[in-house]
Amino acid sequence: MSSGINPRVRLPERVRKGEVIEIRTVVSHPMESGQRRDAEGRLVPRRILNRFTCHLGEALVFEAKLEPAIAANPFISFHMRAEASGQLVFAWTDDDGTVHRLERALTVT
Amino acid sequence: MVAARMLAGPARAAPAEARALLERLTAGRARSGRIRLGVAEIVENGNLVPVTLAVDSPMTEADHVRRLYLVAERNPQALAASFTFTPLGGKAEVQVRVRLMESQTVFAVAEMSDGSLWIAEKSVQVTVGGCTGSG
C-alpha cells in the first residue's frame, strides 16, 4: 500500500442472505484534472484515480471508470446482493499505475 | 443533419464533443425513461456536485443493467464516468461527486443486457464552476 490515499469502505454490520446492501467507499486523492493552473499559470498535469473495481472473490460486482470530472477524494457508493460470505476486494488504479487495494471479509448470515 | 436525426431533445443542443459522445453511447436509439438522475437543480460549488444514478432493473442474469454512463456536456471532457454492473450488484444505483465547469445539462445513458438503451437528462445551474480552480 503506497502513499496515504487511505481507502475507506463502509459495509453494513449485519448482512442477511439475499439482502441488497449499499457499499460506500472513499479515498484521499487530489484527482488532479489536468485543467487547473498553478500560481505561475502552468497547467498542473493530470493525475487521477482512473478505475475502481469491487470483486467478491473472483467475481466482479461493480466497476467504475473515472474521468477528470470526478471530484477530489472520490466517493463512490454502489450496491451488492449478498448471497454468500466471501472476501470483498476493492481496488483503485492511479494514472501512475499504482493499484491501491483493500480487502474486507463479508459475513452473510 | 444526421446528428439532429439521431439525437432527441436536449442532447441535440449539446456542444459538438458531447453530442458526438451521446450519439456513440445512444447509437441513435436510446429511449427516455428507466433512469433516475438525482442532481440538484442549483449548485453553489461546481467542484463538489453529488450525483445519484439509479436504473429501474431487476438485476437478474436475464435482465440487468450492463453499463451506465454519466455525461457533463459543457465540461472540458464530456464523459464524467462509466459504470459496469453485474447481477451480483442486485440494484443498479450508484452515487458519485463530480465537478461541473459551468451551468449545463447532465445526461445519463444506460445499456441493458437485452441491448436496449435508455437516456435521462437534467439541467443544472452552477454558481461557481469546478475543474479549473483548486479542489
gemmi code that builds the backbone of each chain (N, CA, C; Angstrom):
import gemmi

chains = {
    "A": [
        ("MET", (0.863, -1.202, 0.000), (0.000, 0.000, 0.000), (0.889, 1.239, 0.000)),
        ("SER", (0.752, 2.080, -0.982), (1.643, 3.242, -1.093), (0.936, 4.514, -0.615)),
        ("SER", (1.692, 5.559, -0.550), (1.342, 6.952, -0.234), (-0.084, 7.199, 0.205)),
        ("GLY", (-0.258, 7.862, 1.347), (-1.533, 7.978, 2.029), (-2.808, 8.233, 1.257)),
        ("ILE", (-3.232, 7.333, 0.413), (-4.539, 7.587, -0.195), (-5.659, 7.079, 0.722)),
        ("ASN", (-5.264, 6.248, 1.710), (-6.165, 5.896, 2.799), (-7.567, 5.470, 2.360)),
        ("PRO", (-7.687, 4.338, 1.660), (-9.019, 3.917, 1.216), (-9.893, 3.509, 2.394)),
        ("ARG", (-11.103, 3.909, 2.352), (-12.057, 3.549, 3.402), (-13.322, 2.973, 2.763)),
        ("VAL", (-13.839, 1.918, 3.377), (-15.037, 1.251, 2.874), (-15.996, 1.074, 4.026)),
        ("ARG", (-17.254, 1.389, 3.783), (-18.252, 1.172, 4.821), (-19.272, 0.125, 4.362)),
        ("LEU", (-19.359, -0.938, 5.168), (-20.322, -2.010, 4.912), (-21.305, -2.061, 6.079)),
        ("PRO", (-22.514, -2.552, 5.842), (-23.421, -2.741, 6.986), (-22.832, -3.768, 7.947)),
        ("GLU", (-23.134, -3.626, 9.248), (-22.555, -4.535, 10.244), (-23.125, -5.937, 10.135)),
        ("ARG", (-24.434, -6.018, 9.970), (-25.069, -7.330, 9.832), (-25.683, -7.422, 8.453)),
        ("VAL", (-25.384, -8.545, 7.791), (-25.900, -8.729, 6.431), (-26.635, -10.060, 6.373)),
        ("ARG", (-27.874, -10.005, 5.943), (-28.668, -11.232, 5.814), (-28.613, -11.733, 4.376)),
        ("LYS", (-28.645, -13.057, 4.241), (-28.583, -13.670, 2.922), (-29.695, -13.117, 2.022)),
        ("GLY", (-29.295, -12.692, 0.844), (-30.259, -12.185, -0.129), (-30.497, -10.683, -0.042)),
        ("GLU", (-30.000, -10.075, 1.009), (-30.187, -8.638, 1.213), (-29.340, -7.844, 0.203)),
        ("VAL", (-29.902, -6.761, -0.302), (-29.110, -5.860, -1.142), (-28.518, -4.783, -0.247)),
        ("ILE", (-27.191, -4.741, -0.191), (-26.525, -3.794, 0.705), (-25.882, -2.657, -0.087)),
        ("GLU", (-25.760, -1.512, 0.591), (-25.039, -0.391, 0.000), (-23.593, -0.444, 0.489)),
        ("ILE", (-22.654, -0.256, -0.424), (-21.228, -0.207, -0.095), (-20.744, 1.199, -0.423)),
        ("ARG", (-20.211, 1.863, 0.589), (-19.739, 3.247, 0.407), (-18.226, 3.262, 0.493)),
        ("THR", (-17.575, 3.886, -0.476), (-16.117, 3.928, -0.493), (-15.653, 5.361, -0.684)),
        ("VAL", (-14.518, 5.678, -0.079), (-13.915, 6.999, -0.284), (-12.405, 6.866, -0.124)),
        ("VAL", (-11.660, 7.605, -0.907), (-10.201, 7.618, -0.779), (-9.721, 9.063, -0.812)),
        ("SER", (-8.552, 9.305, -0.197), (-7.952, 10.639, -0.229), (-7.095, 10.736, -1.488)),
        ("HIS", (-7.470, 11.590, -2.397), (-6.708, 11.747, -3.643), (-7.094, 13.084, -4.280)),
        ("PRO", (-6.113, 13.849, -4.781), (-6.449, 15.170, -5.334), (-7.275, 15.118, -6.621)),
        ("MET", (-7.250, 13.984, -7.331), (-7.943, 13.879, -8.617), (-7.631, 15.115, -9.468)),
        ("GLU", (-6.341, 15.312, -9.686), (-5.858, 16.482, -10.437), (-6.369, 16.370, -11.875)),
        ("SER", (-7.194, 17.324, -12.273), (-7.961, 17.174, -13.522), (-7.134, 17.388, -14.784)),
        ("GLY", (-5.959, 18.055, -14.631), (-5.206, 18.416, -15.823), (-5.694, 19.724, -16.437)),
        ("GLN", (-6.707, 20.328, -15.820), (-7.275, 21.597, -16.314), (-6.830, 22.785, -15.445)),
        ("ARG", (-6.324, 22.464, -14.256), (-6.041, 23.509, -13.267), (-4.670, 24.121, -13.521)),
        ("ARG", (-4.538, 25.427, -13.276), (-3.250, 26.095, -13.426), (-2.683, 26.419, -12.048)),
        ("ASP", (-1.336, 26.346, -11.931), (-0.703, 26.684, -10.659), (-0.508, 28.200, -10.571)),
        ("ALA", (0.178, 28.655, -9.485), (0.340, 30.090, -9.239), (1.090, 30.794, -10.373)),
        ("GLU", (1.946, 30.041, -11.106), (2.704, 30.620, -12.229), (1.951, 30.490, -13.554)),
        ("GLY", (0.753, 29.974, -13.491), (-0.055, 29.889, -14.700), (0.191, 28.647, -15.548)),
        ("ARG", (0.973, 27.719, -15.013), (1.222, 26.480, -15.764), (0.149, 25.446, -15.432)),
        ("LEU", (-0.208, 24.669, -16.460), (-1.178, 23.602, -16.221), (-0.573, 22.547, -15.300)),
        ("VAL", (-1.316, 22.175, -14.281), (-0.878, 21.097, -13.400), (-1.236, 19.782, -14.095)),
        ("PRO", (-0.222, 18.896, -14.275), (-0.507, 17.669, -15.036), (-1.622, 16.827, -14.415)),
        ("ARG", (-2.376, 16.195, -15.283), (-3.450, 15.309, -14.838), (-2.891, 14.162, -13.999)),
        ("ARG", (-3.526, 13.889, -12.891), (-3.248, 12.665, -12.157), (-4.493, 12.293, -11.364)),
        ("ILE", (-5.156, 11.262, -11.840), (-6.402, 10.853, -11.200), (-6.384, 9.354, -10.910)),
        ("LEU", (-7.310, 8.936, -10.088), (-7.622, 7.516, -9.994), (-8.575, 7.258, -11.153)),
        ("ASN", (-8.179, 6.391, -12.083), (-8.996, 6.261, -13.303), (-9.889, 5.026, -13.320)),
        ("ARG", (-9.735, 4.159, -12.316), (-10.542, 2.944, -12.314), (-10.750, 2.459, -10.892)),
        ("PHE", (-11.966, 2.017, -10.631), (-12.297, 1.414, -9.343), (-13.009, 0.103, -9.615)),
        ("THR", (-12.619, -0.950, -8.893), (-13.335, -2.209, -9.036), (-13.663, -2.788, -7.666)),
        ("CYS", (-14.756, -3.531, -7.620), (-15.102, -4.321, -6.443), (-15.390, -5.741, -6.913)),
        ("HIS", (-14.633, -6.692, -6.364), (-14.862, -8.104, -6.645), (-15.277, -8.811, -5.358)),
        ("LEU", (-16.112, -9.839, -5.496), (-16.381, -10.770, -4.402), (-15.665, -12.052, -4.789)),
        ("GLY", (-14.543, -12.335, -4.101), (-13.674, -13.416, -4.575), (-13.166, -13.040, -5.961)),
        ("GLU", (-13.458, -13.877, -6.942), (-13.009, -13.606, -8.314), (-14.065, -12.868, -9.134)),
        ("ALA", (-15.268, -12.786, -8.608), (-16.395, -12.291, -9.419), (-16.541, -10.774, -9.317)),
        ("LEU", (-16.642, -10.139, -10.475), (-16.828, -8.686, -10.488), (-18.218, -8.327, -9.986)),
        ("VAL", (-18.247, -7.396, -9.041), (-19.518, -6.864, -8.541), (-19.844, -5.556, -9.247)),
        ("PHE", (-18.828, -4.687, -9.378), (-19.058, -3.330, -9.869), (-17.735, -2.744, -10.328)),
        ("GLU", (-17.788, -1.976, -11.389), (-16.587, -1.282, -11.868), (-16.952, 0.152, -12.245)),
        ("ALA", (-16.052, 1.068, -11.951), (-16.249, 2.453, -12.378), (-14.987, 2.926, -13.082)),
        ("LYS", (-15.156, 3.460, -14.293), (-14.058, 4.162, -14.953), (-14.263, 5.633, -14.669)),
        ("LEU", (-13.266, 6.220, -14.037), (-13.391, 7.608, -13.586), (-12.648, 8.531, -14.532)),
        ("GLU", (-13.199, 9.704, -14.750), (-12.599, 10.718, -15.620), (-12.261, 11.941, -14.761)),
        ("PRO", (-11.580, 12.935, -15.345), (-11.194, 14.105, -14.532), (-12.378, 14.860, -13.917)),
        ("ALA", (-13.579, 14.601, -14.379), (-14.755, 15.267, -13.796), (-15.079, 14.772, -12.393)),
        ("ILE", (-14.489, 13.659, -11.983), (-14.782, 13.157, -10.633), (-14.044, 14.023, -9.610)),
        ("ALA", (-14.776, 14.454, -8.586), (-14.245, 15.398, -7.600), (-13.126, 14.777, -6.775)),
        ("ALA", (-12.301, 15.640, -6.179), (-11.219, 15.206, -5.296), (-11.767, 14.313, -4.187)),
        ("ASN", (-10.909, 13.430, -3.681), (-11.286, 12.467, -2.647), (-12.515, 11.679, -3.070)),
        ("PRO", (-12.369, 10.915, -4.163), (-13.562, 10.320, -4.782), (-14.351, 9.394, -3.857)),
        ("PHE", (-15.623, 9.688, -3.807), (-16.622, 8.918, -3.067), (-17.427, 8.137, -4.090)),
        ("ILE", (-17.560, 6.848, -3.840), (-18.399, 6.029, -4.718), (-19.260, 5.139, -3.832)),
        ("SER", (-20.547, 5.184, -4.070), (-21.459, 4.276, -3.391), (-22.127, 3.400, -4.443)),
        ("PHE", (-22.240, 2.107, -4.154), (-22.908, 1.185, -5.075), (-23.543, 0.073, -4.241)),
        ("HIS", (-24.088, -0.934, -4.909), (-24.846, -1.946, -4.186), (-24.380, -3.359, -4.515)),
        ("MET", (-24.722, -4.274, -3.621), (-24.424, -5.677, -3.865), (-25.509, -6.540, -3.234)),
        ("ARG", (-25.887, -7.605, -3.945), (-26.817, -8.588, -3.384), (-25.979, -9.629, -2.652)),
        ("ALA", (-26.153, -9.697, -1.338), (-25.298, -10.550, -0.509), (-25.893, -11.950, -0.434)),
        ("GLU", (-25.404, -12.847, -1.268), (-25.928, -14.217, -1.288), (-25.065, -15.162, -0.453)),
        ("ALA", (-23.775, -14.856, -0.330), (-22.886, -15.754, 0.404), (-21.730, -14.955, 0.999)),
        ("SER", (-21.164, -15.479, 2.068), (-19.982, -14.849, 2.663), (-18.805, -14.966, 1.700)),
        ("GLY", (-17.864, -14.055, 1.836), (-16.700, -14.108, 0.964), (-15.815, -12.905, 1.198)),
        ("GLN", (-14.734, -12.854, 0.424), (-13.783, -11.755, 0.570), (-14.088, -10.679, -0.466)),
        ("LEU", (-14.345, -9.489, -0.007), (-14.553, -8.365, -0.920), (-13.203, -7.710, -1.183)),
        ("VAL", (-12.898, -7.507, -2.453), (-11.624, -6.904, -2.840), (-11.915, -5.600, -3.592)),
        ("PHE", (-11.437, -4.512, -3.032), (-11.625, -3.196, -3.635), (-10.289, -2.729, -4.201)),
        ("ALA", (-10.286, -2.138, -5.387), (-9.027, -1.683, -5.991), (-9.243, -0.373, -6.737)),
        ("TRP", (-8.329, 0.552, -6.508), (-8.327, 1.843, -7.185), (-7.030, 1.947, -7.983)),
        ("THR", (-7.109, 2.280, -9.263), (-5.924, 2.378, -10.113), (-5.601, 3.838, -10.399)),
        ("ASP", (-4.366, 4.227, -10.043), (-3.902, 5.598, -10.264), (-3.357, 5.739, -11.686)),
        ("ASP", (-3.389, 6.963, -12.233), (-2.770, 7.241, -13.536), (-1.301, 6.794, -13.578)),
        ("ASP", (-0.612, 6.840, -12.424), (0.811, 6.450, -12.409), (0.995, 4.926, -12.377)),
        ("GLY", (-0.106, 4.190, -12.424), (-0.036, 2.736, -12.490), (-0.198, 2.044, -11.144)),
        ("THR", (-0.075, 2.808, -10.076), (-0.233, 2.211, -8.748), (-1.658, 1.697, -8.558)),
        ("VAL", (-1.773, 0.508, -7.991), (-3.098, -0.018, -7.644), (-3.199, -0.094, -6.124)),
        ("HIS", (-4.176, 0.596, -5.597), (-4.408, 0.597, -4.150), (-5.503, -0.416, -3.860)),
        ("ARG", (-5.182, -1.393, -3.009), (-6.150, -2.451, -2.735), (-6.574, -2.452, -1.276)),
        ("LEU", (-7.807, -2.870, -1.079), (-8.335, -3.030, 0.281), (-9.229, -4.264, 0.260)),
        ("GLU", (-9.068, -5.134, 1.267), (-9.909, -6.322, 1.336), (-10.732, -6.295, 2.618)),
        ("ARG", (-11.964, -6.743, 2.501), (-12.826, -6.833, 3.679), (-13.597, -8.147, 3.608)),
        ("ALA", (-13.685, -8.814, 4.757), (-14.486, -10.049, 4.805), (-15.955, -9.667, 4.894)),
        ("LEU", (-16.757, -10.319, 4.078), (-18.210, -10.130, 4.153), (-18.812, -11.395, 4.763)),
        ("THR", (-19.507, -11.212, 5.867), (-20.134, -12.363, 6.520), (-21.646, -12.241, 6.393)),
        ("VAL", (-22.209, -13.222, 5.727), (-23.642, -13.231, 5.470), (-24.279, -14.265, 6.368)),
        ("THR", (-25.328, -13.889, 7.074), (-25.981, -14.853, 7.989), (-27.406, -15.162, 7.554)),
    ],
    "B": [
        ("MET", (-26.769, 17.082, -40.821), (-28.074, 16.966, -40.171), (-28.362, 15.543, -39.687)),
        ("VAL", (-27.431, 14.627, -39.932), (-27.601, 13.269, -39.418), (-27.696, 13.308, -37.899)),
        ("ALA", (-26.817, 14.129, -37.304), (-26.787, 14.223, -35.853), (-28.149, 14.644, -35.311)),
        ("ALA", (-28.767, 15.585, -35.959), (-30.055, 16.079, -35.492), (-31.114, 14.973, -35.529)),
        ("ARG", (-31.002, 14.080, -36.479), (-31.972, 12.978, -36.545), (-31.682, 11.918, -35.492)),
        ("MET", (-30.388, 11.739, -35.169), (-30.022, 10.646, -34.270), (-30.335, 10.944, -32.817)),
        ("LEU", (-30.244, 12.187, -32.435), (-30.459, 12.535, -31.041), (-31.779, 13.269, -30.897)),
        ("ALA", (-32.386, 13.078, -29.725), (-33.652, 13.745, -29.464), (-33.478, 14.732, -28.326)),
        ("GLY", (-34.384, 15.691, -28.254), (-34.471, 16.585, -27.103), (-33.190, 17.346, -26.814)),
        ("PRO", (-32.884, 17.513, -25.503), (-31.758, 18.364, -25.100), (-30.412, 17.893, -25.650)),
        ("ALA", (-30.260, 16.602, -25.939), (-28.984, 16.091, -26.447), (-28.620, 16.737, -27.774)),
        ("ARG", (-29.649, 17.150, -28.523), (-29.395, 17.777, -29.833), (-28.695, 19.117, -29.684)),
        ("ALA", (-28.903, 19.747, -28.520), (-28.351, 21.086, -28.305), (-26.988, 21.047, -27.619)),
        ("ALA", (-26.468, 19.850, -27.344), (-25.188, 19.742, -26.631), (-24.051, 20.223, -27.525)),
        ("PRO", (-22.939, 20.712, -26.900), (-21.761, 21.086, -27.687), (-21.248, 19.883, -28.492)),
        ("ALA", (-20.464, 20.165, -29.529), (-20.088, 19.138, -30.515), (-19.493, 17.874, -29.889)),
        ("GLU", (-18.537, 18.037, -28.952), (-17.876, 16.852, -28.395), (-18.884, 15.980, -27.636)),
        ("ALA", (-19.720, 16.639, -26.842), (-20.712, 15.895, -26.061), (-21.746, 15.265, -26.990)),
        ("ARG", (-22.105, 15.974, -28.057), (-23.103, 15.439, -28.997), (-22.552, 14.169, -29.665)),
        ("ALA", (-21.280, 14.219, -30.064), (-20.665, 13.039, -30.693), (-20.624, 11.874, -29.704)),
        ("LEU", (-20.291, 12.180, -28.461), (-20.248, 11.134, -27.424), (-21.637, 10.542, -27.212)),
        ("LEU", (-22.641, 11.404, -27.093), (-24.009, 10.924, -26.866), (-24.518, 10.115, -28.057)),
        ("GLU", (-24.123, 10.520, -29.251), (-24.512, 9.736, -30.439), (-23.916, 8.338, -30.371)),
        ("ARG", (-22.649, 8.279, -29.951), (-21.986, 6.980, -29.858), (-22.632, 6.120, -28.764)),
        ("LEU", (-22.881, 6.718, -27.597), (-23.421, 5.946, -26.472), (-24.854, 5.497, -26.707)),
        ("THR", (-25.626, 6.318, -27.384), (-27.057, 6.002, -27.558), (-27.326, 5.278, -28.862)),
        ("ALA", (-26.336, 5.210, -29.749), (-26.488, 4.573, -31.057), (-27.742, 5.074, -31.775)),
        ("GLY", (-28.156, 6.271, -31.414), (-29.303, 6.879, -32.077), (-30.635, 6.218, -31.766)),
        ("ARG", (-30.669, 5.342, -30.747), (-31.926, 4.639, -30.475), (-32.274, 4.572, -28.980)),
        ("ALA", (-31.643, 5.406, -28.171), (-31.988, 5.402, -26.746), (-33.358, 6.025, -26.539)),
        ("ARG", (-34.107, 5.422, -25.611), (-35.412, 5.956, -25.258), (-35.339, 6.644, -23.897)),
        ("SER", (-36.241, 7.577, -23.669), (-36.302, 8.244, -22.368), (-36.961, 7.326, -21.360)),
        ("GLY", (-36.439, 7.328, -20.136), (-37.077, 6.559, -19.077), (-36.122, 5.611, -18.389)),
        ("ARG", (-36.625, 4.952, -17.361), (-35.951, 3.913, -16.574), (-34.759, 4.407, -15.775)),
        ("ILE", (-34.281, 5.618, -16.014), (-33.130, 6.140, -15.251), (-33.604, 7.291, -14.368)),
        ("ARG", (-33.194, 7.253, -13.108), (-33.401, 8.415, -12.240), (-32.048, 9.093, -12.083)),
        ("LEU", (-32.005, 10.349, -12.479), (-30.774, 11.132, -12.413), (-30.969, 12.167, -11.318)),
        ("GLY", (-30.372, 11.891, -10.163), (-30.556, 12.759, -8.998), (-29.404, 13.738, -8.873)),
        ("VAL", (-29.679, 14.989, -9.172), (-28.673, 16.040, -9.013), (-29.437, 17.340, -8.760)),
        ("ALA", (-28.874, 18.196, -7.916), (-29.568, 19.435, -7.566), (-29.753, 20.325, -8.789)),
        ("GLU", (-30.856, 21.066, -8.819), (-31.088, 21.982, -9.940), (-30.153, 23.179, -9.869)),
        ("ILE", (-29.821, 23.580, -8.644), (-28.903, 24.709, -8.448), (-27.797, 24.255, -7.506)),
        ("VAL", (-26.535, 24.371, -7.938), (-25.424, 24.025, -7.047), (-24.516, 25.237, -6.888)),
        ("GLU", (-24.098, 25.472, -5.632), (-23.232, 26.606, -5.325), (-21.813, 26.346, -5.813)),
        ("ASN", (-21.331, 25.122, -5.528), (-19.923, 24.807, -5.742), (-19.785, 23.707, -6.798)),
        ("GLY", (-19.318, 24.094, -7.979), (-19.168, 23.137, -9.066), (-18.062, 22.126, -8.860)),
        ("ASN", (-17.264, 22.305, -7.809), (-16.194, 21.346, -7.532), (-16.679, 20.094, -6.826)),
        ("LEU", (-17.894, 20.139, -6.291), (-18.369, 19.011, -5.497), (-19.885, 18.897, -5.667)),
        ("VAL", (-20.279, 18.176, -6.692), (-21.703, 18.063, -7.014), (-22.134, 16.602, -6.852)),
        ("PRO", (-22.907, 16.287, -5.809), (-23.361, 14.904, -5.635), (-24.348, 14.507, -6.742)),
        ("VAL", (-24.125, 13.326, -7.299), (-24.999, 12.801, -8.348), (-25.375, 11.373, -7.984)),
        ("THR", (-26.659, 11.079, -8.035), (-27.146, 9.711, -7.846), (-27.763, 9.237, -9.151)),
        ("LEU", (-27.344, 8.044, -9.586), (-27.903, 7.439, -10.788), (-28.551, 6.128, -10.381)),
        ("ALA", (-29.802, 5.954, -10.758), (-30.491, 4.701, -10.440), (-31.254, 4.256, -11.670)),
        ("VAL", (-31.107, 2.973, -11.999), (-31.787, 2.440, -13.170), (-32.781, 1.387, -12.708)),
        ("ASP", (-34.001, 1.476, -13.238), (-35.054, 0.531, -12.914), (-34.763, -0.788, -13.624)),
        ("SER", (-34.332, -1.797, -12.846), (-33.969, -3.088, -13.419), (-34.020, -4.153, -12.331)),
        ("PRO", (-34.482, -5.372, -12.645), (-34.473, -6.448, -11.632), (-33.065, -6.950, -11.321)),
        ("MET", (-32.086, -6.634, -12.153), (-30.687, -7.056, -11.957), (-30.575, -8.576, -11.783)),
        ("THR", (-31.210, -9.315, -12.675), (-31.061, -10.768, -12.736), (-30.119, -11.101, -13.889)),
        ("GLU", (-29.717, -12.385, -13.982), (-28.871, -12.805, -15.110), (-29.543, -12.449, -16.430)),
        ("ALA", (-30.847, -12.657, -16.477), (-31.575, -12.489, -17.736), (-31.854, -11.029, -18.069)),
        ("ASP", (-31.897, -10.203, -17.052), (-32.338, -8.825, -17.270), (-31.624, -7.904, -16.281)),
        ("HIS", (-30.551, -7.294, -16.748), (-29.818, -6.389, -15.858), (-29.213, -5.213, -16.637)),
        ("VAL", (-28.751, -4.254, -15.874), (-28.046, -3.116, -16.464), (-26.603, -3.545, -16.683)),
        ("ARG", (-26.108, -3.326, -17.874), (-24.707, -3.660, -18.148), (-23.812, -2.462, -17.881)),
        ("ARG", (-24.157, -1.346, -18.513), (-23.302, -0.161, -18.381), (-24.155, 1.072, -18.165)),
        ("LEU", (-23.520, 2.032, -17.511), (-24.197, 3.297, -17.249), (-23.152, 4.397, -17.403)),
        ("TYR", (-23.501, 5.416, -18.160), (-22.545, 6.491, -18.451), (-23.090, 7.808, -17.913)),
        ("LEU", (-22.186, 8.635, -17.413), (-22.548, 9.965, -16.937), (-21.819, 10.984, -17.811)),
        ("VAL", (-22.585, 11.897, -18.395), (-22.030, 12.859, -19.346), (-22.348, 14.273, -18.876)),
        ("ALA", (-21.316, 15.111, -18.807), (-21.482, 16.525, -18.448), (-21.139, 17.339, -19.698)),
        ("GLU", (-22.167, 17.801, -20.387), (-21.993, 18.293, -21.765), (-21.024, 19.467, -21.898)),
        ("ARG", (-20.947, 20.321, -20.887), (-20.101, 21.515, -21.013), (-18.845, 21.444, -20.147)),
        ("ASN", (-18.430, 20.251, -19.773), (-17.125, 20.090, -19.129), (-16.062, 19.989, -20.215)),
        ("PRO", (-14.771, 20.229, -19.843), (-13.695, 20.122, -20.851), (-13.681, 18.744, -21.508)),
        ("GLN", (-14.035, 17.732, -20.736), (-14.191, 16.376, -21.283), (-15.591, 15.926, -20.882)),
        ("ALA", (-16.423, 15.626, -21.862), (-17.845, 15.425, -21.576), (-18.118, 14.160, -20.771)),
        ("LEU", (-17.350, 13.102, -21.033), (-17.581, 11.859, -20.283), (-17.049, 12.032, -18.866)),
        ("ALA", (-17.917, 11.832, -17.871), (-17.513, 12.017, -16.479), (-17.200, 10.692, -15.798)),
        ("ALA", (-17.940, 9.644, -16.136), (-17.706, 8.330, -15.547), (-18.486, 7.284, -16.323)),
        ("SER", (-17.961, 6.040, -16.296), (-18.646, 4.895, -16.909), (-18.703, 3.795, -15.857)),
        ("PHE", (-19.872, 3.234, -15.661), (-20.040, 2.199, -14.635), (-20.428, 0.879, -15.280)),
        ("THR", (-19.860, -0.219, -14.760), (-20.229, -1.553, -15.209), (-20.910, -2.260, -14.045)),
        ("PHE", (-22.101, -2.783, -14.309), (-22.845, -3.517, -13.284), (-22.898, -4.994, -13.643)),
        ("THR", (-23.097, -5.815, -12.622), (-23.328, -7.239, -12.847), (-24.551, -7.631, -12.016)),
        ("PRO", (-25.140, -8.810, -12.296), (-26.290, -9.234, -11.482), (-25.944, -9.339, -9.998)),
        ("LEU", (-24.674, -9.553, -9.660), (-24.250, -9.567, -8.256), (-24.591, -8.272, -7.539)),
        ("GLY", (-24.715, -7.215, -8.297), (-24.986, -5.908, -7.715), (-26.353, -5.814, -7.061)),
        ("GLY", (-27.317, -6.534, -7.620), (-28.639, -6.568, -7.017), (-29.482, -5.330, -7.252)),
        ("LYS", (-28.832, -4.209, -7.438), (-29.540, -2.939, -7.576), (-28.636, -1.999, -8.375)),
        ("ALA", (-29.167, -1.420, -9.422), (-28.346, -0.545, -10.271), (-28.471, 0.892, -9.788)),
        ("GLU", (-27.752, 1.173, -8.725), (-27.766, 2.540, -8.194), (-26.363, 2.897, -7.742)),
        ("VAL", (-25.898, 4.062, -8.171), (-24.555, 4.496, -7.832), (-24.580, 5.984, -7.487)),
        ("GLN", (-23.716, 6.358, -6.535), (-23.563, 7.772, -6.180), (-22.107, 8.166, -6.347)),
        ("VAL", (-21.886, 9.322, -6.948), (-20.543, 9.888, -7.050), (-20.645, 11.398, -6.829)),
        ("ARG", (-19.488, 12.047, -6.777), (-19.457, 13.516, -6.678), (-18.616, 14.019, -7.831)),
        ("VAL", (-19.172, 14.918, -8.600), (-18.486, 15.360, -9.818), (-18.187, 16.854, -9.784)),
        ("ARG", (-17.340, 17.261, -10.730), (-17.068, 18.673, -10.960), (-17.883, 19.110, -12.172)),
        ("LEU", (-18.525, 20.242, -12.049), (-19.213, 20.822, -13.204), (-18.608, 22.195, -13.467)),
        ("MET", (-18.066, 22.333, -14.660), (-17.345, 23.539, -15.061), (-18.238, 24.771, -15.097)),
        ("GLU", (-19.485, 24.551, -15.525), (-20.431, 25.670, -15.677), (-21.843, 25.098, -15.688)),
        ("SER", (-22.823, 25.977, -15.768), (-24.208, 25.521, -15.869), (-24.364, 24.706, -17.143)),
        ("GLN", (-25.095, 23.613, -17.055), (-25.197, 22.712, -18.204), (-26.250, 21.647, -17.977)),
        ("THR", (-26.440, 20.841, -19.010), (-27.303, 19.668, -18.893), (-26.425, 18.444, -18.668)),
        ("VAL", (-26.798, 17.657, -17.669), (-26.101, 16.413, -17.359), (-26.957, 15.270, -17.900)),
        ("PHE", (-26.298, 14.293, -18.530), (-27.007, 13.163, -19.138), (-26.561, 11.855, -18.501)),
        ("ALA", (-27.463, 10.887, -18.462), (-27.104, 9.510, -18.105), (-27.628, 8.607, -19.213)),
        ("VAL", (-26.799, 7.652, -19.611), (-27.197, 6.681, -20.640), (-26.970, 5.290, -20.056)),
        ("ALA", (-27.984, 4.430, -20.164), (-27.883, 3.058, -19.652), (-28.017, 2.064, -20.792)),
        ("GLU", (-27.155, 1.037, -20.727), (-27.224, -0.072, -21.682), (-27.633, -1.322, -20.906)),
        ("MET", (-28.744, -1.930, -21.327), (-29.275, -3.109, -20.636), (-28.719, -4.389, -21.252)),
        ("SER", (-28.916, -5.494, -20.529), (-28.421, -6.786, -21.029), (-29.156, -7.218, -22.301)),
        ("ASP", (-30.355, -6.699, -22.531), (-31.067, -7.035, -23.776), (-30.664, -6.101, -24.920)),
        ("GLY", (-29.688, -5.236, -24.656), (-29.202, -4.332, -25.696), (-29.970, -3.027, -25.790)),
        ("SER", (-31.061, -2.896, -25.048), (-31.823, -1.647, -25.115), (-31.043, -0.525, -24.440)),
        ("LEU", (-31.285, 0.698, -24.906), (-30.564, 1.872, -24.429), (-31.562, 2.902, -23.923)),
        ("TRP", (-31.199, 3.531, -22.828), (-32.089, 4.497, -22.171), (-31.304, 5.753, -21.853)),
        ("ILE", (-31.997, 6.875, -21.846), (-31.316, 8.159, -21.580), (-32.172, 9.025, -20.658)),
        ("ALA", (-31.491, 9.793, -19.827), (-32.166, 10.776, -18.969), (-31.279, 12.004, -18.922)),
        ("GLU", (-31.871, 13.152, -18.659), (-31.050, 14.349, -18.543), (-31.642, 15.296, -17.515)),
        ("LYS", (-30.777, 16.160, -17.007), (-31.219, 17.157, -16.044), (-30.360, 18.404, -16.191)),
        ("SER", (-31.021, 19.537, -16.143), (-30.339, 20.818, -16.271), (-29.871, 21.280, -14.887)),
        ("VAL", (-28.611, 21.711, -14.797), (-28.037, 22.122, -13.516), (-27.466, 23.541, -13.649)),
        ("GLN", (-27.886, 24.418, -12.738), (-27.329, 25.772, -12.670), (-26.162, 25.761, -11.692)),
        ("VAL", (-24.976, 26.187, -12.150), (-23.786, 26.173, -11.308), (-23.380, 27.612, -10.993)),
        ("THR", (-23.295, 27.932, -9.686), (-22.951, 29.300, -9.274), (-21.460, 29.568, -9.475)),
        ("VAL", (-20.601, 28.663, -8.927), (-19.151, 28.782, -9.115), (-18.656, 27.486, -9.739)),
        ("GLY", (-18.080, 27.592, -10.931), (-17.705, 26.403, -11.685), (-16.538, 25.638, -11.095)),
        ("GLY", (-16.455, 24.335, -11.390), (-15.381, 23.486, -10.912), (-14.324, 23.289, -11.974)),
        ("CYS", (-13.482, 22.312, -11.794), (-12.462, 21.839, -12.742), (-11.195, 22.676, -12.784)),
        ("THR", (-11.285, 23.968, -12.963), (-10.072, 24.746, -13.191), (-9.528, 25.361, -11.905)),
        ("GLY", (-10.374, 25.520, -10.911), (-9.912, 26.057, -9.639), (-9.267, 24.975, -8.806)),
        ("SER", (-8.906, 25.293, -7.578), (-8.328, 24.280, -6.710), (-9.438, 23.424, -6.128)),
        ("GLY", (-9.074, 22.227, -5.688), (-10.022, 21.349, -5.016), (-10.793, 20.436, -5.913)),
    ],
}
model = gemmi.Model(1)
for chain_id, residues in chains.items():
    chain = gemmi.Chain(chain_id)
    for i, (resn, *xyz) in enumerate(residues, 1):
        res = gemmi.Residue()
        res.name, res.seqid = resn, gemmi.SeqId(i, " ")
        for name, pos in zip(("N", "CA", "C"), xyz):
            atom = gemmi.Atom()
            atom.name, atom.element = name, gemmi.Element(name[0])
            atom.pos, atom.b_iso = gemmi.Position(*pos), 0.0
            res.add_atom(atom)
        chain.add_residue(res)
    model.add_chain(chain)
structure = gemmi.Structure()
structure.add_model(model)
structure.setup_entities()
